Amino acid sequence: MLLKEGIPVNQTVLISGASIAGPALACWLGRYGFKPTVVELAPALREGGQAVDFRGDTHLTVLERMGVLADLRRIQTGGSPMRFVAENGRVLLDLPAEFAGGDVEVLRGDLVRTLHRHSLPWTEYVFGDSITGLAETPSGVRVEFRRGAPREFGLVIGADGLHSQVRRLAFGPEERYVRHLGYYAATWSLPNHLGLTRGSIGYNAPGRLASIGADARDPGRASAFVVFAAPELSYDRHDVDQQKRLIVDAFRGLGWEVPRLLDSLREAPDLYFDSISRADVDTWSSGRIGLVGDAACGATIGGMGTGTAVVAAYVLAGELARARGDHRAAFGRYESLMRGYAEGCQKGGDRTGKFLAPRTVTGMRLRDGLLSRPFLMRWMLKEGQKVSSIVDLPDYPAELGRVAG
């Protein structure tokens, strides 16, 4: 086997994306003796974002084996109850904390920092750069970067989300794999003028949701979260002012707290805006290049993407270690184990827009009426637990006889 700086070439792995799947994968690869490098377009870890959750035995088992579960329990939010109200503030529907928060809910930024910290002993991080070219060689993959000099790695993994650059370069254009589900979502921070202490309050008009949620870390701040129905829009993903105009156009004229939300949007420095979409890739690897997390099988919201990404990273790293240099066997086994599980979780994302922002008054009333029934709520929570746990999860640390503390 060829060596690079004393390390087998197949054990040098470039991971694109430092959000969740990337650091989780790097953490496991490092423990198994690989040399991972993570490249991230942002200049530093992305600190913002909404709360994310883990639910069911499979998610918790992987977090426990990884050694991060206790850390996450110490910083968990306690869940985020959701309240839907009429324009005059009358409560229409109360959803309990566990509906959105699962077994463990943490702020996305806190999760990213935790995974990054646990991966640091073995991982080289390169911020402020991105992959611009990929070419397989007899011994690896030659990678060109937007800023850095070209380098060669044994394997390249795209953990760079729904709009994956690695997938585009190695598998084809985004429109071949990403399907719009009829809605857009956005979030940004603002002053906590409602004095919220926990959870969120939301207001619906047909095809639209505007909500305000408490900031679990800063009682003086809150986060806006909006969803609106729309056909696929043509816009520049890097033009924040254009995205703000799309949101204002979608919510102009609505009552409740919407005018104050739109006022805060004008000066918001931290807008996140994207379509609610899903990625369906017919194969998750091509030669020495593989995909993990949302790049392979993602859903913008509601598809248990965070938990699936952590589980998929665990399985991919374990199979690469088990295969001892045979990346083809490892990629095949990884996809065989994970595809059905990931697609089952992903289906929840198909319903997210319709649930959060029904397109008709009748749809809004039907949702509120059905979910006000305790027995139906209990059933939905149990179904979520079941879907997130249906996978034959190998115990790689035990098999490989190596676990770092």
C-alpha positions in Angstrom: 0.0 0.0 0.0 1.3 3.4 -0.9 2.3 5.7 1.9 2.0 9.5 2.3 4.0 11.0 5.1 4.1 7.5 6.7 0.3 7.1 6.5 -1.4 4.7 4.0 -2.8 6.8 1.2 -6.4 5.4 1.7 -6.2 6.6 5.3 -5.8 10.3 4.3 -9.4 11.5 4.0 -10.5 14.9 2.9 -14.0 15.9 4.2 -15.8 18.8 2.8 -18.0 20.5 5.4 -17.5 21.4 9.1 -21.1 21.4 10.2 -22.3 18.1 11.7 -21.6 15.1 9.5 -18.1 16.3 8.7 -16.7 16.6 12.3 -18.6 13.5 13.4 -17.0 11.5 10.6 -13.6 13.0 11.4 -14.0 12.1 15.0 -14.5 8.4 14.2 -11.9 8.2 11.4 -9.3 9.6 13.7 -10.0 7.0 16.4 -9.5 4.3 13.8 -6.1 5.6 12.7 -7.1 7.6 9.7 -5.8 11.1 9.0 -8.8 13.3 8.3 -8.7 16.9 7.0 -11.9 19.0 7.0 -12.2 21.9 4.6 -14.9 24.5 5.3 -16.0 27.5 3.2 -16.9 29.6 6.2 -14.0 31.4 7.9 -14.8 29.7 11.2 -17.3 27.3 12.8 -20.9 28.3 12.0 -22.2 29.3 15.4 -25.8 30.1 14.6 -28.9 28.1 13.7 -32.0 26.7 15.4 -32.2 23.9 17.9 -31.6 20.4 16.6 -32.6 17.1 18.2 -31.9 13.5 18.7 -34.5 10.9 19.3 -34.7 7.1 19.8 -32.2 4.4 20.8 -30.1 4.5 17.6 -29.3 8.2 17.9 -28.5 8.0 21.6 -26.4 4.8 21.2 -24.2 6.4 18.6 -23.8 9.6 20.7 -22.9 7.4 23.7 -20.3 5.4 21.8 -18.9 8.6 20.5 -18.5 10.0 24.0 -20.5 13.1 23.4 -23.9 12.2 24.9 -23.0 13.4 28.4 -21.7 16.7 27.0 -24.9 17.3 25.1 -27.1 16.5 28.0 -25.3 19.2 30.0 -26.0 21.8 27.4 -29.4 20.6 26.2 -32.3 23.1 25.9 -34.9 21.0 27.6 -37.0 20.9 24.5 -38.9 23.6 22.6 -42.7 23.7 23.1 -44.6 25.2 20.1 -47.7 27.3 20.4 -49.9 28.4 17.5 -52.1 31.4 18.0 -54.7 33.4 16.2 -54.1 37.0 15.1 -55.5 38.3 18.4 -53.2 36.0 20.4 -55.8 33.3 21.2 -54.1 29.9 21.6 -55.2 27.4 18.8 -52.7 24.6 19.4 -50.1 23.7 22.0 -47.4 21.2 21.1 -45.2 19.7 24.0 -41.5 20.1 24.1 -40.8 16.5 23.1 -42.7 17.0 19.8 -39.9 19.0 18.3 -37.2 18.4 20.9 -37.0 14.6 20.9 -34.9 13.0 23.7 -32.1 15.5 23.5 -32.3 19.0 22.0 -29.3 21.3 21.7 -28.6 24.5 19.8 -27.0 23.8 16.5 -24.0 25.9 17.3 -23.4 24.1 20.5 -23.5 20.7 18.8 -21.1 21.9 16.1 -18.6 23.1 18.8 -18.9 19.8 20.7 -18.2 17.6 17.6 -15.4 19.9 16.6 -13.8 19.6 20.0 -14.0 15.8 20.1 -12.5 15.5 16.6 -9.6 18.0 17.1 -7.0 15.5 18.4 -6.8 13.8 15.0 -8.1 16.3 12.5 -6.7 19.1 10.4 -9.3 21.9 9.9 -8.9 24.3 6.9 -11.4 27.2 7.1 -12.2 29.8 4.5 -11.6 27.5 1.6 -13.5 25.1 -0.7 -13.0 22.4 -3.3 -13.0 23.5 -6.9 -11.8 20.4 -8.7 -11.6 16.6 -8.2 -9.6 14.2 -10.3 -8.9 10.6 -9.5 -5.3 9.3 -9.8 -4.0 5.8 -9.6 -3.4 6.2 -5.9 -6.0 8.8 -4.7 -7.8 12.0 -5.6 -6.1 15.2 -6.6 -8.0 18.1 -5.1 -7.9 21.7 -6.2 -9.0 24.4 -3.9 -10.3 27.9 -4.3 -7.4 29.4 -2.2 -5.0 26.7 -1.2 -2.5 24.7 -3.2 -3.6 21.4 -4.8 -3.3 18.3 -2.6 -3.8 14.6 -3.0 -5.9 12.4 -0.6 -6.8 8.8 -0.6 -10.5 9.5 -0.3 -12.8 12.5 -0.5 -16.1 12.7 1.4 -18.8 15.3 0.7 -20.4 16.3 4.0 -21.3 19.7 2.7 -25.1 19.6 2.9 -28.0 19.7 0.5 -26.2 22.0 -1.9 -23.0 19.9 -1.9 -20.1 21.1 -3.9 -18.5 17.6 -3.9 -21.7 16.1 -5.2 -21.8 18.6 -8.0 -18.2 18.0 -9.0 -18.2 14.2 -8.8 -21.8 13.3 -9.5 -23.4 16.0 -11.6 -25.4 19.3 -11.3 -27.6 19.9 -8.3 -30.9 19.9 -10.2 -30.4 16.2 -11.0 -30.6 15.3 -7.3 -32.4 18.0 -5.3 -36.2 18.4 -5.5 -38.1 21.4 -4.3 -41.0 20.5 -2.0 -43.0 23.7 -2.5 -41.9 25.8 0.5 -39.1 28.2 1.7 -37.9 28.7 5.2 -35.8 31.4 6.9 -34.6 32.3 10.4 -32.8 35.3 11.9 -32.2 36.8 15.4 -34.0 39.8 16.9 -34.7 41.3 20.3 -37.0 39.3 22.6 -39.8 41.9 22.7 -42.4 39.3 23.7 -40.4 38.3 26.8 -40.4 34.6 25.8 -38.6 32.3 28.2 -39.0 29.0 26.4 -40.3 27.6 23.1 -41.9 29.5 20.3 -45.2 31.2 19.3 -46.4 31.0 15.8 -49.1 32.6 13.6 -50.5 31.1 10.4 -52.1 32.5 7.3 -52.7 30.2 4.4 -49.4 29.0 3.1 -47.4 31.0 5.6 -46.0 30.6 9.2 -44.4 33.4 11.1 -43.0 32.5 14.6 -40.8 33.9 17.3 -38.8 31.6 19.6 -36.9 32.2 22.8 -33.1 32.2 22.7 -32.0 29.4 25.1 -28.7 31.2 25.8 -29.6 35.0 25.9 -33.0 36.0 27.5 -32.8 39.3 25.7 -32.7 37.8 22.3 -35.1 35.7 20.2 -35.2 34.1 16.8 -37.6 34.6 14.0 -38.6 31.5 12.0 -40.8 31.8 8.9 -42.1 29.4 6.3 -44.0 30.2 3.1 -45.4 28.3 0.2 -44.0 29.1 -3.3 -43.0 27.5 -6.5 -39.2 27.1 -7.1 -37.8 30.6 -7.1 -34.8 32.0 -9.0 -32.5 33.9 -6.7 -28.8 34.3 -5.8 -28.0 32.1 -2.7 -25.3 34.7 -1.8 -27.5 37.8 -2.2 -28.9 38.4 1.3 -30.7 41.6 0.3 -32.6 39.7 -2.4 -33.6 37.0 0.0 -34.9 39.6 2.5 -37.0 41.1 -0.3 -38.5 37.6 -1.0 -39.5 37.2 2.6 -41.0 40.7 2.9 -43.0 40.1 -0.3 -44.3 36.8 1.0 -45.5 38.2 4.4 -46.5 41.8 3.5 -49.9 42.8 4.9 -50.2 40.1 7.6 -51.1 41.0 11.2 -50.1 39.7 14.6 -46.3 40.3 15.2 -45.4 40.0 11.5 -44.7 43.8 10.9 -42.2 43.8 13.8 -40.6 40.7 12.5 -40.2 42.2 9.0 -38.8 45.4 10.6 -36.1 43.4 12.4 -35.2 41.5 9.2 -34.0 44.7 7.5 -31.0 45.0 9.8 -30.5 41.2 10.6 -26.9 40.2 10.1 -27.5 36.5 10.4 -30.3 35.5 7.9 -30.5 31.9 6.9 -32.8 31.3 3.9 -33.3 28.2 1.8 -35.9 26.1 0.1 -37.5 23.2 1.8 -36.1 20.5 -0.5 -34.8 16.9 -0.5 -31.8 15.2 -2.0 -32.1 11.8 -3.7 -28.8 10.4 -5.0 -29.0 7.0 -6.8 -25.5 6.0 -5.5 -23.6 7.5 -2.6 -20.1 6.9 -4.0 -18.1 7.2 -7.2 -14.7 5.7 -7.2 -12.8 7.2 -4.2 -15.4 9.9 -3.6 -18.4 9.4 -1.2 -21.3 11.4 0.3 -22.6 11.5 3.8 -25.4 13.3 5.6 -27.7 15.8 3.7 -25.4 15.6 0.6 -26.5 12.0 0.1 -30.0 11.8 1.4 -31.1 15.1 3.0 -34.2 17.0 3.8 -34.1 20.7 4.7 -36.3 20.5 7.8 -38.2 17.6 9.5 -36.3 14.7 8.1 -34.3 13.9 11.2 -31.2 15.0 9.3 -29.0 15.8 12.3 -29.5 12.3 13.9 -29.2 10.6 10.5 -25.9 12.5 9.7 -24.4 11.4 13.0 -25.4 7.7 12.5 -24.3 7.7 8.9 -20.9 9.2 9.9 -20.5 6.4 12.4 -21.3 3.7 9.9 -19.2 5.1 7.1 -16.1 5.4 9.4 -16.7 2.0 10.8 -16.9 0.4 7.4 -13.8 2.1 6.1 -11.9 0.8 9.1 -13.3 -2.7 8.8 -12.5 -2.8 5.1 -8.8 -2.1 5.8 -8.1 0.0 2.6 -10.8 -1.5 0.3 -12.9 1.7 -0.2 -15.2 0.1 -2.7 -16.2 -2.6 -0.3 -16.6 0.0 2.5 -18.7 2.4 0.4 -20.9 -0.5 -0.7 -21.5 -1.8 2.8 -22.1 1.7 4.2 -24.8 2.4 1.6 -26.4 -1.0 2.0 -26.7 -0.5 5.8 -27.8 3.2 5.7 -29.9 3.8 2.6 -33.2 2.4 3.8 -32.8 3.9 7.2 -31.9 7.4 5.9 -34.7 7.4 3.3 -37.2 6.3 6.0 -36.2 9.3 8.2 -36.1 11.6 5.2 -39.8 11.1 4.4 -40.7 13.3 7.4 -39.3 16.2 5.5 -41.8 15.8 2.7 -44.6 16.8 5.2 -42.8 19.6 7.0 -44.0 22.6 4.9 -47.6 21.3 4.8 -47.6 20.9 8.5 -46.0 24.2 9.5 -47.9 26.3 6.9 -51.0 24.6 5.5 -52.1 26.2 2.3 -55.8 26.6 3.3 -57.8 27.7 6.3 -59.4 24.2 6.3 -55.9 22.6 6.5 -54.9 24.9 9.3 -58.0 24.0 11.3 -57.6 20.3 10.6 -54.0 20.3 11.9 -54.9 22.2 15.0 -57.9 20.0 15.8 -56.2 16.6 15.2 -53.0 17.5 17.2 -55.1 18.8 20.1 -56.1 15.1 20.7 -53.7 13.5 23.3 -53.9 10.0 21.9 -52.9 11.2 18.4 -50.0 13.2 19.8 -48.7 10.1 21.7 -49.0 8.0 18.6 -47.0 10.5 16.5 -44.2 10.7 19.1 -44.0 6.9 19.2 -43.8 6.7 15.4 -41.0 9.2 15.4 -39.1 7.1 17.9 -39.7 4.0 15.8 -38.5 5.4 12.5 -35.3 6.8 14.0 -34.4 3.5 15.5 -35.0 1.0 12.6 -31.4 0.1 11.6 -29.1 -2.8 12.2 -26.3 -0.9 13.9 -22.9 -2.6 14.0 -20.8 -2.2 17.1 -17.6 -1.1 15.4 -15.7 0.0 18.5 -16.1 -3.5 19.9 -15.3 -5.2 16.5 -12.2 -3.1 15.8 -11.0 -3.1 19.4 -10.2 0.6 19.4 -12.0 3.4 21.2 -10.4 6.7 22.2 -11.4 8.3 25.4 
